Amino acid sequence: MKKRVLALVMSTAMIASVLTACGGGNNDASTQNTNNTADNNASADNNTAADNNASADSNASADNSAAGEQTMDFGSGEIKIWVPDAVTGVTETLCNSFFEAHPEMNGYTVKIEPMGEGDAAGNVITDVEAAPDLYAFAQDQMARLVTAGALTTINGDYATFVLEANDEGAAAAAKVGSEVYAFPLTSDNGYFMYYDKSVITDPSSLDQIIADCEAAGKNFYFDTGSWYQTAFFFGTGCELSFETDEKGNFTSIKNTYASDNGLKALKAIRTMSESKCYMDGSSVGDAVNWAAIVDGTWDSSSAKDVLGDNYACAPLPKFTVDGETFQLGGFGGFKLMGVKPQAEAGKLVVCLELAKYLSDTDAQLTRFNEVGWGPSNLTAQQDSAVQNDEALSALRQQLQYTIPQGQYPNDYWSEADSLGETICGGNFKGYTDEQLMAELEKFASKMDALVQQ
């Protein structure tokens, strides 16, 4: 990339959103900030005012510089980044490449710290001011982060990039209401099945998988906790989803667990858990003597090490209950990168440009090649190595049966985990359909109450 000084002028809407996020203001305050920012950034020549609506797009800088744009002072300091431990090294390399290509921004140093995407939100909202400038997080944490004012609204060309460069599910996961709040990093946060092809004769049938494992004295792992148990409930046609307003507050719920379809799902989970081969879990690293496990792409290397030449992957199987057959469904999930609101406009541009770089085609392919993360970027998804990856291929097949994971209250996860533990603990053994329905009604009532708090 040609090294050149970027003549960047932030869009007034972008600056307004940052100042509003920092101050927790409303829409009126946003308008006021927009006007103030425009006044501060205007040049002496009123004819250049229209140029101030241009977004910070490095590719357009050379052409626009001749039109009289002013060069932004990007400032200096430290940019702290949180990413999962597995990609800290990759992220450091990518950041070095970014600043080599953008010497006008190299007044900043980068500090990269390991933080799991599942733990990011809880740590960020504890102290937003002390939180990192960029951080990776799982999309189910979006509502909490927006409500806490911990994410910059992504506007202008950055929003266009997010919505057009990524697959539909990832683009939707980056939004709350009509606003974009993050840059997608992956489209691989789902689950499928690893299996030993010398043991499993038909990976498309849960009944046959269990029979094969029992006959071979091998274990079958399936986590009945909150994230995984939806495979059964969504598979029978149940709904459980929450709607949020523009600020991330939960406003309504679609909940059909206490239904005939919910009863079928609960009975199927109970039947599976009562098999002598069944083990409650979803991590290859913690599994023993297994022939099949429902897990994710993050454990593909471990699964290959365990299974060797018998390594195989498949979408989740079908299951049968009360004479009916259903396809296991579940959640499709995504990893995202958020940018914390910044008080300094120059630093905001650097953070946004860096986040865009870390989520673009080359960066996603680098992470795929280094650690196996599945790209959300449409161009990266067409790469031959990505297309031929067995784990990602199984996940792509499974995603057609899933729903994109939206926003869920914290208490959903704990209540659903408790339901799974109750089933696996044998508490529902011998329950009649009426008794099981009563348990589903209790669970559904708890879910409904989450939007009334």
C-alpha positions in Angstrom: 0.0 0.0 0.0 1.3 3.5 -0.9 2.4 5.3 2.2 0.8 8.7 2.2 -0.6 11.3 4.5 -4.4 10.7 4.9 -6.4 13.9 4.4 -9.2 12.8 6.6 -12.2 14.8 7.8 -14.6 13.0 10.0 -18.3 13.1 9.2 -20.1 15.4 11.7 -22.5 12.6 12.4 -19.6 10.3 13.4 -18.1 12.9 15.8 -21.5 13.6 17.3 -22.1 10.0 18.1 -18.8 9.7 19.9 -19.3 12.8 22.0 -22.9 11.7 22.8 -21.7 8.3 23.8 -19.0 9.7 26.1 -21.5 12.0 27.7 -24.5 9.7 27.7 -26.6 12.4 25.9 -29.9 12.0 24.1 -30.7 12.8 20.5 -31.0 16.5 21.1 -27.5 16.5 22.6 -26.3 14.7 19.6 -27.6 17.4 17.3 -26.0 20.0 19.4 -22.7 18.2 19.4 -23.0 17.8 15.6 -23.4 21.6 15.2 -20.5 22.3 17.6 -18.2 19.9 15.8 -19.0 21.2 12.4 -18.2 24.8 13.6 -14.9 23.7 15.1 -13.8 21.8 12.1 -15.0 24.2 9.4 -12.2 25.9 7.3 -12.1 29.6 6.6 -13.5 28.9 3.2 -17.2 28.2 3.5 -17.1 26.3 0.2 -15.3 23.5 1.9 -18.1 22.8 4.3 -19.6 20.1 2.2 -16.3 18.2 2.3 -16.8 17.9 6.1 -19.5 15.4 5.5 -17.0 12.9 3.9 -16.2 9.8 6.0 -12.7 8.8 7.1 -11.9 6.7 4.1 -8.2 6.2 3.4 -8.8 5.1 -0.2 -10.4 8.4 -1.1 -7.9 10.6 0.6 -5.6 11.2 -2.4 -8.5 12.4 -4.6 -10.1 14.5 -1.9 -7.0 16.2 -0.7 -7.0 18.5 -3.8 -10.5 19.7 -2.9 -9.3 21.7 0.1 -9.7 19.2 3.0 -7.8 19.9 6.1 -5.4 17.2 7.5 -6.5 15.8 10.8 -4.2 15.7 13.8 -4.4 12.1 14.8 -2.7 12.7 18.1 -0.6 10.1 20.0 -0.8 7.7 22.9 -1.7 4.1 23.6 -4.4 2.0 22.0 -5.3 -1.0 24.2 -6.9 -4.0 22.6 -8.5 -7.1 24.1 -8.7 -10.3 22.0 -8.8 -14.0 22.8 -5.5 -15.5 23.8 -5.3 -17.6 20.7 -5.1 -14.5 18.4 -2.9 -12.1 20.5 0.1 -12.9 18.3 -1.8 -12.6 15.1 -3.3 -9.3 16.2 0.1 -7.9 17.1 1.4 -8.8 13.6 -1.6 -7.2 11.9 -1.4 -4.1 14.0 2.3 -3.7 13.0 1.3 -4.0 9.4 -1.4 -1.4 9.8 0.9 1.2 11.2 3.6 0.5 8.6 0.9 1.3 6.0 -0.3 4.4 7.9 2.8 6.2 9.2 0.7 9.3 9.7 -1.0 7.5 12.6 2.1 6.0 14.2 2.0 8.3 17.1 0.2 5.5 18.8 1.5 2.3 20.4 -0.6 -0.8 20.8 -1.0 -2.8 23.9 -2.7 -6.2 23.3 -4.1 -8.2 26.2 -5.8 -11.6 26.2 -9.5 -11.7 27.0 -12.0 -14.3 26.0 -14.8 -13.0 23.8 -17.3 -14.5 26.3 -15.8 -12.6 29.2 -15.3 -9.2 27.5 -18.6 -7.5 28.2 -18.6 -8.3 31.9 -15.2 -6.8 32.3 -15.9 -3.8 30.0 -19.1 -2.6 31.7 -17.5 -2.9 35.1 -15.5 0.2 34.3 -16.1 1.5 30.8 -13.6 4.4 31.2 -10.8 1.9 32.0 -11.8 -0.6 29.3 -9.7 -1.2 26.2 -10.2 1.0 23.1 -10.9 -2.0 20.9 -12.2 -5.4 22.1 -13.5 -8.6 20.6 -16.8 -9.9 22.0 -19.5 -12.5 21.3 -22.6 -10.9 19.7 -24.9 -12.0 22.5 -23.2 -9.4 24.7 -24.1 -6.5 22.4 -27.2 -5.2 24.3 -25.3 -5.0 27.6 -22.5 -3.1 26.0 -24.8 -0.6 24.1 -26.8 0.0 27.3 -23.5 0.7 29.2 -22.4 3.2 26.6 -19.3 1.1 25.8 -19.6 1.0 22.0 -19.2 3.8 19.5 -21.9 3.9 16.9 -20.5 3.0 13.5 -21.6 5.4 10.8 -21.0 6.5 7.3 -18.6 4.4 5.1 -17.7 2.2 8.1 -21.3 1.1 8.5 -21.5 0.5 4.7 -18.3 -1.6 5.0 -19.8 -3.7 7.8 -23.1 -4.3 6.1 -21.8 -5.0 2.6 -18.5 -6.9 3.2 -19.9 -9.5 5.6 -22.5 -12.3 5.3 -26.0 -11.5 6.3 -25.9 -13.1 9.7 -22.8 -11.4 10.8 -24.0 -8.0 9.5 -27.2 -8.4 11.4 -25.3 -9.4 14.6 -23.4 -6.1 14.4 -26.6 -4.1 14.8 -29.0 -3.1 17.5 -32.2 -1.8 16.0 -31.1 0.2 12.9 -27.7 1.2 14.3 -24.3 -0.6 13.6 -22.1 -0.9 16.7 -19.3 -3.3 15.8 -17.1 -4.9 13.1 -17.7 -8.6 12.4 -14.6 -10.9 12.9 -16.0 -14.4 12.3 -19.0 -16.3 11.2 -18.1 -19.5 13.0 -19.5 -19.3 16.5 -21.8 -22.2 16.1 -21.7 -25.9 16.8 -21.7 -29.2 14.8 -20.3 -32.7 15.4 -16.8 -34.2 15.4 -16.9 -38.0 15.2 -14.8 -41.1 14.9 -15.7 -42.6 11.5 -14.5 -46.0 12.5 -17.2 -46.1 15.1 -20.1 -44.0 13.9 -22.0 -45.6 11.0 -24.6 -42.9 10.4 -23.7 -39.4 11.7 -27.1 -38.1 10.5 -29.1 -40.0 13.1 -28.9 -39.3 16.8 -30.4 -42.7 17.6 -27.7 -44.5 15.6 -24.9 -42.4 17.0 -26.0 -43.4 20.5 -26.4 -47.0 19.5 -22.9 -47.1 17.9 -21.3 -45.4 21.0 -23.0 -47.9 23.4 -21.9 -50.9 21.3 -18.3 -49.7 21.1 -18.1 -48.6 24.8 -17.5 -45.0 23.7 -18.9 -41.7 25.0 -21.1 -39.3 23.2 -20.8 -35.6 24.4 -23.6 -33.1 24.1 -23.8 -30.0 26.4 -27.4 -29.5 27.6 -26.5 -26.0 28.8 -28.1 -22.8 27.6 -26.3 -22.4 24.3 -26.5 -26.0 23.1 -30.0 -27.0 24.4 -31.6 -24.7 21.9 -30.6 -27.3 19.2 -33.6 -29.4 20.5 -36.1 -26.7 21.1 -35.5 -24.8 17.9 -35.3 -28.1 16.1 -38.9 -28.9 17.0 -40.0 -25.4 16.0 -40.0 -23.6 19.3 -39.2 -19.9 19.6 -37.4 -18.0 22.3 -36.1 -14.6 21.3 -36.0 -11.1 22.8 -36.5 -7.7 21.2 -34.5 -4.7 22.3 -34.9 -0.9 21.8 -32.2 1.3 20.3 -30.5 1.5 23.7 -30.3 -2.2 24.1 -33.1 -2.5 26.7 -35.2 -5.7 26.4 -38.8 -4.8 25.5 -40.6 -8.0 24.4 -40.2 -11.7 24.0 -41.3 -14.5 21.7 -41.6 -17.6 23.9 -43.2 -20.9 22.8 -41.3 -23.4 25.0 -44.5 -24.3 27.0 -46.1 -26.0 24.0 -46.4 -29.5 22.4 -43.2 -28.8 20.5 -41.4 -27.8 23.6 -42.6 -31.0 25.3 -41.1 -33.0 22.4 -37.8 -31.3 22.8 -37.6 -31.8 26.5 -38.5 -35.5 26.2 -35.8 -35.9 23.5 -33.1 -34.3 25.8 -34.2 -36.5 28.6 -34.0 -39.7 26.5 -30.5 -38.7 25.3 -29.3 -38.0 28.8 -30.4 -41.4 30.0 -28.1 -43.3 27.7 -25.2 -45.0 29.3 -22.9 -43.4 26.7 -24.1 -39.9 27.2 -21.8 -37.3 28.8 -22.7 -33.6 29.4 -20.0 -31.5 27.9 -18.8 -29.7 24.8 -15.0 -29.4 25.0 -12.6 -31.9 23.3 -10.0 -31.0 25.8 -12.1 -32.2 28.7 -13.7 -35.2 26.9 -12.5 -38.8 27.4 -13.0 -42.0 25.4 -15.4 -40.3 23.0 -16.5 -41.3 19.5 -18.7 -38.2 18.9 -18.9 -34.7 20.4 -20.9 -31.6 19.6 -18.4 -28.8 19.7 -17.1 -25.8 17.6 -14.4 -24.9 15.1 -12.2 -23.7 18.0 -11.5 -27.3 18.9 -10.8 -28.6 15.4 -7.0 -29.1 16.0 -7.7 -31.0 19.3 -10.2 -33.2 17.6 -7.8 -34.0 14.8 -5.1 -34.9 17.4 -7.5 -37.3 19.2 -9.1 -39.0 16.1 -6.2 -39.0 13.7 -7.1 -40.8 10.5 -10.6 -41.4 11.8 -11.3 -37.6 12.1 -14.6 -36.6 10.5 -17.1 -33.7 10.9 -20.8 -33.5 10.2 -23.7 -31.1 10.8 -25.9 -32.0 13.8 -28.0 -35.2 13.4 -31.8 -35.7 13.3 -33.6 -37.0 16.3 -36.9 -38.9 16.8 -39.5 -38.4 19.5 -43.0 -39.8 19.7 -42.6 -41.1 16.2 -41.7 -37.8 14.7 -38.2 -36.9 13.3 -36.7 -33.5 13.7 -33.4 -31.8 12.6 -31.3 -30.4 15.5 -31.0 -26.7 15.1 -29.6 -24.2 17.5 -27.8 -20.9 17.4 -25.5 -19.4 14.8 -23.1 -17.0 16.4 -20.4 -14.4 15.6 -17.4 -12.7 17.0 -17.3 -9.0 16.8 -14.9 -6.1 17.4 -16.1 -3.0 19.2 -14.6 0.4 19.5 -15.0 2.3 22.8 -16.2 5.9 22.6 -13.3 8.3 22.4 -13.1 11.9 23.6 -10.5 12.8 21.0 -11.6 12.8 17.3 -8.2 12.0 16.0 -7.8 8.9 18.2 -11.4 7.8 17.2 -10.4 7.8 13.5 -7.3 5.7 14.2 -9.4 3.2 16.3 -12.0 2.9 13.6 -9.5 2.5 10.8 -7.6 -0.1 12.8 -10.8 -2.0 13.6 -11.8 -2.0 10.0 -8.3 -3.3 9.0 -8.5 -6.1 11.7 -11.9 -7.2 10.3 -11.2 -6.9 6.6 -10.5 -9.7 4.1 -6.7 -10.2 4.6 -6.9 -10.1 8.4 -9.7 -12.7 8.5 -7.8 -15.0 6.2 -4.7 -14.5 8.3 -6.6 -15.6 11.4 -8.2 -18.5 9.5 -4.7 -19.8 8.4 -3.2 -19.2 11.9 -5.9 -20.4 14.3 -8.8 -21.7 12.2 -11.3 -18.9 12.8 -14.0 -19.0 10.1 -14.4 -15.7 8.2 -17.6 -13.6 8.1 -16.1 -11.6 5.2 -17.7 -12.6 1.9 -14.5 -12.5 -0.1 -12.6 -14.5 2.5 -15.3 -17.1 2.6 -14.6 -17.9 -1.1 -10.9 -18.7 -0.4 -10.2 -22.3 -1.5 -8.7 -23.3 1.9 -11.7 -22.0 3.7 -14.1 -23.8 1.3 -12.2 -27.1 1.8 -11.9 -27.0 5.6 -13.9 -29.9 7.0 -15.0 -28.3 10.2 -16.1 -25.1 8.6 -17.9 -27.1 5.9 -19.9 -29.0 8.6 -20.7 -25.7 10.3 -21.8 -24.1 7.0 -24.2 -27.0 6.5 -25.4 -26.7 10.1 -26.0 -23.0 9.9 -28.9 -23.5 7.5 -30.8 -25.1 10.4 -30.0 -22.4 13.0 -31.1 -18.9 13.8 -28.7 -16.0 14.2 -28.1 -15.5 17.9 -29.7 -12.3 19.0 -29.6 -10.5 22.3 -30.5 -12.4 25.4 -30.7 -11.2 29.0 -28.0 -12.5 31.4 -30.6 -14.4 33.4 -31.6 -16.4 30.3 -28.3 -18.2 30.3 -28.3 -19.1 34.0 -31.9 -20.3 33.9 -31.3 -22.3 30.8 -28.2 -23.8 32.3 -30.2 -24.8 35.4 -32.8 -26.5 33.2 -30.1 -28.5 31.5 -28.5 -29.5 34.8 -31.9 -30.6 36.1 -32.5 -32.8 33.1 -29.0 -34.4 33.2 -29.3 -34.9 37.0 -32.2 -37.3 36.4 -34.7 -35.1 38.1 -37.3 -35.6 35.4 -36.9 -39.3 35.2 -40.3 -40.9 35.1 -42.2 -37.6 34.8 -45.4 -37.7 32.9 -46.1 -35.4 30.0 -48.2 -33.3 32.3 -45.4 -33.0 34.8 -42.9 -32.1 32.1 -45.2 -29.5 30.7 -45.5 -27.9 34.2 -41.7 -27.6 34.3 -41.8 -25.9 30.9 -44.4 -23.5 32.0 -42.3 -22.6 35.0 -39.3 -22.0 32.7 -41.4 -19.9 30.3 -42.7 -17.8 33.1 -39.2 -17.0 34.2 -38.4 -16.0 30.6 -41.4 -13.7 30.3 -40.5 -12.0 33.6 -37.1 -10.9 32.1 -38.7 -8.2 30.0 -40.7 -6.9 32.9 -37.8 -6.1 35.2 
